[in-house]
């Protein structure tokens, strides 16, 4: 079983209040932010916002780093 999923990664953030504003059009059932990478832009309507990469809790990542505190 592959354990390199966002939910087990040190860079995973699913507790920030701004997660509530992630649009449903991204089709992320359990969204969160990857804090490993610099912010990019997300278009909502006619505006662009700077955000960390939006990921789903069960996505795979090749840059995974185990969360030692979990």
Secondary structure, 3 states (H helix, E strand, C coil): CCCCEHHHECCEECCCHHHHHCCHHHCCCCEEEECCCCCEEEEECCEEEEECEEEECCCECCCCCECCCC
